[in-house]
Amino acid sequence: MSDEPRFEARLLIPGGADPLTEVHTAPHDPREIGPAPTPPTVDLRAVVDGVDCKNGHFNDPKAHFCQVCGIAMAQLTLVPRQGRRPSLGVLLFDDSSTYRLDADYVIGRDPQPGDARPIRLAYQVGGVSRQHVRVSLVGWTVFVTDLGSANGTVLVAPGATAERRLTPGEAVPIVAGTQVRMRGRWFRYESHRSGVGS
């Protein structure tokens, strides 16, 4: 016999216990585990005041027609409610790239991510600043702000005969069809919501 102390197991629960008939173990081969579960998606769209058309589509309270199905909103008793704001359109760039307008953007040759999504433009000597312009969504309105760029930002509204040079730091509302020029580069705000809120 060895000098090690002996231990004895005692059943502390009356009535006994059934022996295990089957033991389940985790697979040892990582390929047997399967793919990781998909994490739940989080809706990051802003919550705004709006109204539903008779088909339940969420709209700008100033809209005359539903932005999804086109039904007239004038014949309905509109009940304001809060909901997730849908995309307000797209930003179409001179190089044919497009960005869905469902969040704020900072545009430049080296924009820093933060509370707005960055859009990096190709570097041009004497052209676009590191952080040139910001596109912001407030409620159902799109705003453009020059971020103190070296060469400035110019707006050309649809049907306008003159350009408007932005004052740095001033948020200016724009409508669908407005072109934003940044010294050698430009983008245009496009939306099926033309005329709403203007």
C-alpha positions as CSV (number, residue, x, y, z in Angstrom):
1,M,0.0,0.0,0.0
2,S,1.1,3.5,-0.7
3,D,1.5,6.3,1.9
4,E,-1.0,8.5,0.0
5,P,-4.3,9.2,1.9
6,R,-7.4,7.4,0.7
7,F,-10.5,9.3,-0.3
8,E,-13.9,7.9,-0.3
9,A,-16.9,9.1,-2.2
10,R,-20.2,9.2,-0.4
11,L,-23.6,9.9,-1.9
12,L,-25.1,12.9,-0.2
13,I,-28.5,12.8,-1.9
14,P,-30.8,10.1,-0.8
15,G,-32.3,7.8,-3.5
16,G,-29.2,7.1,-5.5
17,A,-28.3,8.3,-9.0
18,D,-28.6,6.8,-12.4
19,P,-25.4,5.9,-14.1
20,L,-24.5,7.9,-17.3
21,T,-25.3,5.9,-20.4
22,E,-23.9,8.3,-23.0
23,V,-21.2,11.0,-22.7
24,H,-21.2,13.9,-25.2
25,T,-17.9,15.6,-25.9
26,A,-17.0,18.5,-28.1
27,P,-15.5,17.7,-31.5
28,H,-11.7,17.9,-31.6
29,D,-11.5,18.8,-35.2
30,P,-12.2,22.6,-35.7
31,R,-13.8,21.8,-39.0
32,E,-16.5,19.9,-37.2
33,I,-17.6,22.9,-35.1
34,G,-19.1,24.7,-38.1
35,P,-19.2,28.4,-39.0
36,A,-19.4,31.0,-36.2
37,P,-22.9,32.3,-35.7
38,T,-23.8,35.5,-37.5
39,P,-23.9,38.4,-35.0
40,P,-27.1,40.3,-34.9
41,T,-27.2,43.3,-37.1
42,V,-27.7,46.7,-35.5
43,D,-29.7,49.3,-37.4
44,L,-27.6,52.5,-37.1
45,R,-30.0,54.7,-39.0
46,A,-31.1,57.8,-37.2
47,V,-34.5,57.9,-35.6
48,V,-36.6,60.8,-36.9
49,D,-40.2,62.1,-37.0
50,G,-42.2,61.0,-40.0
51,V,-45.5,59.6,-41.2
52,D,-46.6,56.4,-42.9
53,C,-48.4,56.1,-46.2
54,K,-51.5,53.9,-46.3
55,N,-49.2,51.0,-47.3
56,G,-47.0,51.5,-44.2
57,H,-43.9,53.1,-45.8
58,F,-42.2,55.6,-43.5
59,N,-41.9,59.1,-45.1
60,D,-40.9,62.7,-44.6
61,P,-43.9,64.6,-43.2
62,K,-43.5,67.2,-45.9
63,A,-43.7,64.7,-48.8
64,H,-46.6,64.9,-51.2
65,F,-46.1,61.4,-52.4
66,C,-44.8,58.2,-50.7
67,Q,-41.1,57.8,-51.6
68,V,-41.5,54.1,-51.9
69,C,-44.8,53.4,-53.6
70,G,-45.7,56.8,-55.0
71,I,-49.1,57.0,-53.5
72,A,-50.5,60.5,-52.7
73,M,-50.1,61.5,-49.1
74,A,-52.6,64.4,-49.2
75,Q,-55.7,62.2,-48.9
76,L,-54.5,60.6,-45.6
77,T,-54.9,61.7,-42.0
78,L,-51.2,61.6,-41.3
79,V,-50.2,60.5,-37.8
80,P,-46.6,61.6,-36.9
81,R,-44.4,58.9,-35.3
82,Q,-40.7,58.2,-34.8
83,G,-39.0,55.7,-37.1
84,R,-35.7,54.8,-38.7
85,R,-34.9,57.3,-41.5
86,P,-34.5,55.6,-44.9
87,S,-31.7,56.6,-47.3
88,L,-32.2,60.1,-48.6
89,G,-30.5,59.4,-51.9
90,V,-26.9,59.0,-53.1
91,L,-23.7,61.0,-53.6
92,L,-22.5,60.5,-57.2
93,F,-18.9,61.4,-57.7
94,D,-17.1,62.5,-60.9
95,D,-15.3,59.1,-61.1
96,S,-18.7,57.3,-61.2
97,S,-18.4,56.1,-57.6
98,T,-21.6,56.3,-55.5
99,Y,-22.4,56.3,-51.8
100,R,-25.8,55.7,-50.2
101,L,-26.8,58.7,-48.3
102,D,-27.9,57.1,-45.0
103,A,-25.3,58.6,-42.8
104,D,-23.0,61.6,-42.4
105,Y,-19.8,61.7,-44.5
106,V,-16.5,63.5,-44.3
107,I,-14.9,63.9,-47.7
108,G,-11.2,64.7,-48.5
109,R,-7.9,63.3,-49.5
110,D,-7.3,61.9,-46.0
111,P,-10.5,62.1,-44.0
112,Q,-10.4,60.8,-40.4
113,P,-13.1,58.4,-39.3
114,G,-15.1,59.6,-36.4
115,D,-18.8,60.3,-36.1
116,A,-19.0,60.4,-39.9
117,R,-18.0,57.9,-42.6
118,P,-14.8,58.9,-44.5
119,I,-14.7,59.2,-48.3
120,R,-11.1,59.3,-49.5
121,L,-10.6,61.2,-52.8
122,A,-7.5,60.7,-55.0
123,Y,-4.7,63.2,-54.2
124,Q,-4.3,66.1,-56.6
125,V,-1.7,68.8,-56.1
126,G,-3.4,72.0,-55.0
127,G,-6.8,70.4,-55.0
128,V,-8.8,68.7,-52.3
129,S,-7.9,69.3,-48.6
130,R,-7.3,66.4,-46.1
131,Q,-10.8,67.0,-44.7
132,H,-12.5,69.2,-47.2
133,V,-16.3,68.9,-46.8
134,R,-18.9,67.3,-44.5
135,V,-22.3,66.0,-45.7
136,S,-24.7,65.9,-42.8
137,L,-28.2,64.5,-42.4
138,V,-30.4,66.4,-40.0
139,G,-34.0,65.1,-39.9
140,W,-34.9,64.8,-43.6
141,T,-32.6,67.5,-44.8
142,V,-29.1,67.2,-46.4
143,F,-26.5,69.8,-45.4
144,V,-23.0,70.5,-46.8
145,T,-20.3,72.2,-44.7
146,D,-16.8,73.3,-45.9
147,L,-14.4,72.2,-43.2
148,G,-12.0,75.1,-43.6
149,S,-10.5,73.7,-46.8
150,A,-7.6,75.6,-48.4
151,N,-9.3,76.0,-51.8
152,G,-12.9,76.3,-50.8
153,T,-16.1,74.6,-51.8
154,V,-18.7,75.8,-54.3
155,L,-22.3,74.7,-54.7
156,V,-24.2,74.8,-58.0
157,A,-28.0,74.3,-57.3
158,P,-30.1,72.7,-60.0
159,G,-31.3,75.4,-62.5
160,A,-29.0,78.1,-60.9
161,T,-27.1,80.5,-63.1
162,A,-24.5,81.4,-60.4
163,E,-22.3,79.4,-58.1
164,R,-22.3,79.8,-54.3
165,R,-19.0,79.7,-52.5
166,L,-19.4,78.2,-49.0
167,T,-18.3,80.0,-45.9
168,P,-16.1,77.6,-43.8
169,G,-18.0,76.1,-40.9
170,E,-21.5,77.1,-42.2
171,A,-23.9,74.2,-42.8
172,V,-25.9,74.9,-46.0
173,P,-29.0,72.8,-46.9
174,I,-29.0,71.3,-50.4
175,V,-31.6,69.7,-52.6
176,A,-31.4,66.8,-55.1
177,G,-29.4,67.8,-58.2
178,T,-27.0,70.1,-56.3
179,Q,-23.4,69.8,-57.4
180,V,-20.6,70.3,-54.8
181,R,-17.3,71.4,-56.4
182,M,-13.9,71.0,-54.6
183,R,-11.1,72.3,-56.8
184,G,-10.8,69.7,-59.5
185,R,-13.3,67.2,-58.0
186,W,-17.0,67.2,-57.6
187,F,-20.0,65.2,-56.5
188,R,-23.7,65.6,-56.9
189,Y,-26.5,64.8,-54.5
190,E,-29.2,62.7,-56.3
191,S,-32.5,61.5,-54.9
192,H,-36.0,60.5,-56.0
193,R,-37.1,62.9,-53.3
194,S,-36.5,66.0,-55.5
195,G,-38.3,69.1,-54.2
196,V,-39.1,67.6,-50.8
197,G,-38.2,70.0,-48.0
198,S,-36.8,72.6,-50.3
